[in-house]
Amino acid sequence: MVALFISVGIVVDGVIIVVEFADRKMAEGVALREAYASAARRMFWPVACSIPFPASSTHATIARCLESSGIWV
């Protein structure tokens, strides 16, 4: 049961990150649809990398995140 609560918390946290980014873009004058599309594109990898995948180790997940961000090639 605790794992379910943690999983839901991680997903909700990811949603909050995307919504806050979209709200910031709308405050800058960007249209609603474009703001959320931009937020989804920009925040996909940070949110995806924050979710632990059971089939991979932590080191592999960190390596994939660094590789996708261009920090580590």
KAHUMO-V719332 format. One record per residue. N is the residue number from 1. NEAR is the number of other ideal C-beta (glycine too) atoms within 8 Angstrom. D_CENTER is the distance of its C-alpha to the mean C-alpha in whole Angstrom. Layout:
[[N NEAR D_CENTER] [N NEAR D_CENTER]]
This chain:
[[1 4 24] [2 5 22] [3 6 20] [4 7 19] [5 8 18] [6 8 16] [7 8 14] [8 8 14] [9 8 13] [10 10 10] [11 9 9] [12 8 11] [13 9 9] [14 12 5] [15 8 8] [16 8 9] [17 11 7] [18 13 7] [19 9 11] [20 8 12] [21 12 11] [22 12 13] [23 9 15] [24 8 16] [25 12 16] [26 11 19] [27 6 21] [28 6 21] [29 4 23] [30 8 21] [31 6 21] [32 6 19] [33 6 18] [34 9 18] [35 13 15] [36 10 13] [37 8 13] [38 12 13] [39 13 9] [40 9 8] [41 7 9] [42 7 8] [43 12 5] [44 8 4] [45 9 5] [46 8 4] [47 11 2] [48 7 5] [49 11 7] [50 8 7] [51 9 8] [52 5 12] [53 6 14] [54 4 17] [55 3 19] [56 7 18] [57 5 19] [58 6 17] [59 6 18] [60 8 17] [61 12 14] [62 9 14] [63 9 16] [64 10 14] [65 10 11] [66 9 14] [67 10 16] [68 8 13] [69 8 12] [70 5 16] [71 5 17] [72 6 19] [73 3 21]]
